[in-house]
Amino acid sequence: MESPVTPVSNVPSAKTNVLSIISLVAGILGLLGMCVGIIPVVGWFCSVPGGLLGLAAVVLGVLGNNQVKAKGEKGKGMAVAGLILGVLTLLGLCVYIIISIALGPVIGNVFSQINNSLY
């Protein structure tokens, strides 16, 4: 009685594109930086690096997607996800900057009134 033989394939599987992976990681970290940037004290310290990571995610997502198409690698979903997260991060940074500019004088007046009432 013969034992069943499992066929072995020598064809290497397609590797995952590195730029797609980095794009996804940068998009996640950028979005987290924007979420932490809502906290008033640490806002700019997290929002600006988060925005830069978002920009990197967009660029690397586009480059990774192009490489996936050209080389037949895996990672198209990660490249698209990183691209989307990067765009969301950049939109969040724009909203954060607009709100900061719009509310800056109001917040300054509130702190000024508090300061005047203390002295």
Rosetta blueprint (number, residue, H / E / L):
1 M L
2 E L
3 S L
4 P L
5 V L
6 T L
7 P L
8 V L
9 S L
10 N L
11 V L
12 P L
13 S L
14 A L
15 K L
16 T E
17 N L
18 V H
19 L H
20 S H
21 I H
22 I H
23 S H
24 L H
25 V H
26 A H
27 G H
28 I H
29 L H
30 G H
31 L H
32 L H
33 G H
34 M H
35 C H
36 V H
37 G L
38 I L
39 I L
40 P L
41 V L
42 V L
43 G H
44 W H
45 F H
46 C H
47 S H
48 V H
49 P H
50 G H
51 G H
52 L H
53 L H
54 G H
55 L H
56 A H
57 A H
58 V H
59 V H
60 L H
61 G H
62 V H
63 L H
64 G H
65 N H
66 N H
67 Q H
68 V H
69 K H
70 A H
71 K H
72 G L
73 E L
74 K E
75 G L
76 K H
77 G H
78 M H
79 A H
80 V H
81 A H
82 G H
83 L H
84 I H
85 L H
86 G H
87 V H
88 L H
89 T H
90 L H
91 L H
92 G H
93 L H
94 C H
95 V H
96 Y H
97 I H
98 I H
99 I H
100 S H
101 I H
102 A H
103 L H
104 G H
105 P H
106 V H
107 I H
108 G H
109 N H
110 V H
111 F H
112 S H
113 Q H
114 I H
115 N H
116 N H
117 S H
118 L H
119 Y L
